[in-house]
Amino acid sequence: MKVLVSAASKHGATTEVAATIAAALTSAGIEAVAVAPAEVTSVEGFDAAVIGSGVYAGRWLDPAKDLLARHREALSAMPVWLFSSGPIGDPPKPEEDPLDAAPMAALVGARGHRVFPGLIDKKRLGLGEKAILAAVRAQEGDFRPWPEIEAWAKELAGALRPAPVG
């Protein structure tokens, strides 16, 4: 069993989530490889995929949407799960799923979609992004729930393992 884990990330925080998912799958006995969406030229050789995106203004980033569109047919023939990273604050806002989540899940017949809170580190942001954060009074901080992310990856590993015979 070999799993592709790929996530579009504007400033690297969602890439870190994808790496954590790949590591948790690997520690659960499932071979997993984390690859940036633009570097995925084929999904041949993978048995399943976990695809994610950072969410900005309620939408997925184009590299993740492009990956799903480019490989729609092959991904539709394997187990696929999606994740989004983006809500911030305590409690995390916004509470709604990203606008692209349902259409992207339908595109490849995803088995599920999870939303994880994200990270706001003003040192990683451009001037325009800082202005937007100030205008909406967004909280700065790392809200990513690492134990929850790892537990979800372990659930996926369990779903991917063959059922015991006998």
Buried (B, 14 or more C-beta within 10 A) or exposed (E): BEBBBBBBBBBEBBBBBBBBBBBBBBEBEBEBBBBBBEEBEEBEEBBBBBBBBBBBEBBBBEBBBBBBEBBEEBBEEBBBBBBBBBBBBEEBBEEEBBEBBEEBBEBBEBEBBBBBBBBBEEEEBEEEBEEBBEEEEBEBBBBBBEEEBBEBBBBBBEEBEEEEEE
